[in-house]
Each structure stands twice: as C-alpha cells, then as structure tokens.
Amino acid sequence: NAGVTQTPKFRVLKTGQSMTLLCAQDMNHEYMYWYRQDPGMGLRLIHYSVGEGTTAKGEVPDGYNVSRLKKQNFLLGLESAAPSQTSVYFCASRSTGVETQYFGPGTRLLVL
Amino acid sequence: DAKTTQPTSMDCAEGRAANLPCNHSTISGNEYVYWYRQIHSQGPQYIIHGLKNNETNEMASLIITEDRKSSTLILPHATLRDTAVYYCIVRVAMRNRDDKIIFGKGTRLHILP
C-alpha cells in the first residue's frame, strides 16, 4: 500500500512550456485534491475532484487544468508555464465519509 | 471555518512532552478541531482530530477545553523526528463542496537534543 504518490519529484521548466503532474492513490479514495505551497505560506487549493470523471475549481485555478479519467489518478496540467507557478505541488486524497486527507510527498516545480 | 491562533514557534527538549496550544474562540458547534503536521519538504500528515471529547491515538493526544474555545496537542515523548510545523485547523466535517483545508502558518516546533 503506497498511499499517495506523485511524479515527478522535481522539474525545471522554461516559461511557456507545458507539463503534467501525476498523482496516484491506491486507497480507493473518492476525493482527490491538488494544492500548491509557496515559501512561508500555507497550502492553497488549485482543483479538486469528488469522483471519477468530475473536477472542480479551488481557490487558485487559473493557469491549471485537471483530469480524473481513472479513480486512482488525478492529473494536473500546466499548458503554458509562468514563473509565478514556481511552487511545491501537493496532491491529497480522502475517502467518502472520512474527513482526513492523505498527502503525497510533493513535486517541486521551478519555472525559469 | 473558524479562525485559529497558534504560537509562531516553540522549543521542546527531546524525551519531554510537547504541548502545542491552539485558540479557536469562534468555533461553532459542528466544527471539529484537526491537527496536521508538515515535516520539512514533505506533505502534510494527519495527526488527530476531535469534536469535544479528549482524543488519543498512537501519535498524540488532543485536549479540548470544556467551552471548546481552545485545545492542546500533546506529543508525549518528543523525538527529533517530531520537529515540524504543526497546524491546528477548525472545520465542519463531511463537506462535499468547496472542500479546502485552510492551513494557516502553524507552529514551528523544534525538538532540542
């Protein structure tokens, strides 16, 4: 049982490049989340999903897109990366009826 | 969600109990108190939560005052690996929409050898 995993762990992009971050969970959780954390700040919700095939916007969705084609995977896409998207990205999941979220190890993204 | 207030940082000697306070004076009756921690460069980790009764698990104990306006997270025998930022969060459980956790700045706990 690996819990929540994220790939890649670290990535450097040039402005304007695109990439996809992958989050995978093996706990059969319905809910999945993408957060970003900037230095010295708390986590901010980007997008979330309440089930396979559904997504919704969080606090800071602009510049990101997501997809949940399979229950166990939640993808976060950056179509045209900007330096303001330099951050650490965390994925989380939780089960229906349980409030506790389980977080992945994070992906560090640097946009030059 | 109710606002929480925590000290910015705390020190605790290794092997001693670490007591982390949290004020949440505007908590409402259906809001739970949650504690998460974030060890450097890792994702947040759930520790414990409670509504009004004291709670204990393998990681920590949570003491909630009778008026529910404050709580204390207790790590009974702190180790160096407990050095982390600890977040006290108050929120209504089981919400399905606009479901975000507001982490705030938390308390930076340093365990001293």
Interface residues (C-beta under 8 A of the other chain):
Chain A: V4 Y31 Y33 G40 M41 G42 L43 R44 L45 Y48 V50 A56 G58 E59 F90 A92 G97 E99 T100 Q101 Y102 F103 G104 P105 G106
Chain B: Y32 Y34 S41 Q42 G43 P44 Q45 Y46 H49 Y87 R91 A93 M94 N96 R97 D99 K100 I101 I102 F103 G104 K105 G106
